Amino acid sequence: MTATDRIGLALAGVGKIARDQHIPSVENGDDFVIQAAISRHGKIDSAENFESYDAFLTARPDIRAISLCTPPEVRFDMAKKAIAAGLDVLLEKPPAATIGEAQALAELADKAGVSLFATWHSRFANGVEPAREWLSDKTIAGIEITWKEDVRRWHPGQAWIWEAGGFGVFDPGINALSILTAIIPGQTLVEKASLSFPANRQQPIAASLQMRSAAGAPITAEFDWRQEGPQTWDIVVKTDQGTLRLAKGGAELYIDETLTVEGPDREYARIYTRFAELVRTRTSDADFQPLRLVADAFLTAERHEVEAFIE
């Protein structure tokens, strides 16, 4: 593919996730070229930089697509304006602060005839699609999710994540839910939840969920941001024909503890390949079931106060 065939892309929110994942994935891929960046603090040397989102929309009507990498609480208004301007929109996860916002964006994109991509990067991990295929002819007896990490290591200085609308431990936990809903069919149901809130924070630092698959299989999930030492991102699925385990956030797939899939991280590279397909075919990919599960967890949860969190 030549440079002239690449899709012009703007990137809003030049923070850690943009620098670690989005920018290198675009630059190392063949489908997009970053032509503009919108951020109050960060800049991209190879692009035209804007501090004002509205100024960008006015100045660069030639750009075809945009990736929104901002915190979710400000993303709705930005996406709405982008759709109105005819831009195809990629939403970093979680796609919006509420289900209502997410569904409204899907409807707006459909009416405007633009592509909307609600990304769940963990679904693009090496083992996820092979896991879905392996499970497709199995009867699931139960699923156990363990997603425990150190918030100080992975989210340093991100105060917004603890505020109302910031998701707390569900910011990483929703990655597990996105994998879960990708590898099993139908709608997953939340039955009970228990959320642990630090005394000085608005969002939970830990969560325990009891769920059930559409076919009736029990599912448990344990999310915790207080994990020190080795980090744990595992999903274990027990079936009538053996046990499947996705480890390291879906990067590795084990069948009866035999490693069957591994490889380098290409989650965001695959995201941009998928976005290019959507843009070129004028279609959308906007599944909000992981976000709905988080909302249902809050609706059904018992609340427990735990010791204050000091970063």
Protein Blocks (a to p, Z undefined) as FASTA:
>chain_A
ZZklpccdddehiafklmmmmmmmmmmmmkbccfbdcdfkbccfkbccdfblklmmmmmm
mbmbdcdfbdfklmmmmmmmmmmnopacdddddfbfbfklmmmmmmmmmmnopacddddf
klmgmklmmmmmmmmmcccfbdcddddddfklmmghilklmmghklpmmlmmmmmmmmmm
mmpgcjdddfbdcddddfkbcbdfbdcdddddfkopacdddddfkbghjdddddddddfk
bccddeehhlacceehiafbgcddfklmmmmmmmmmmmmnopacddfklmmmmmmmmmmp
ccdddddddZZ
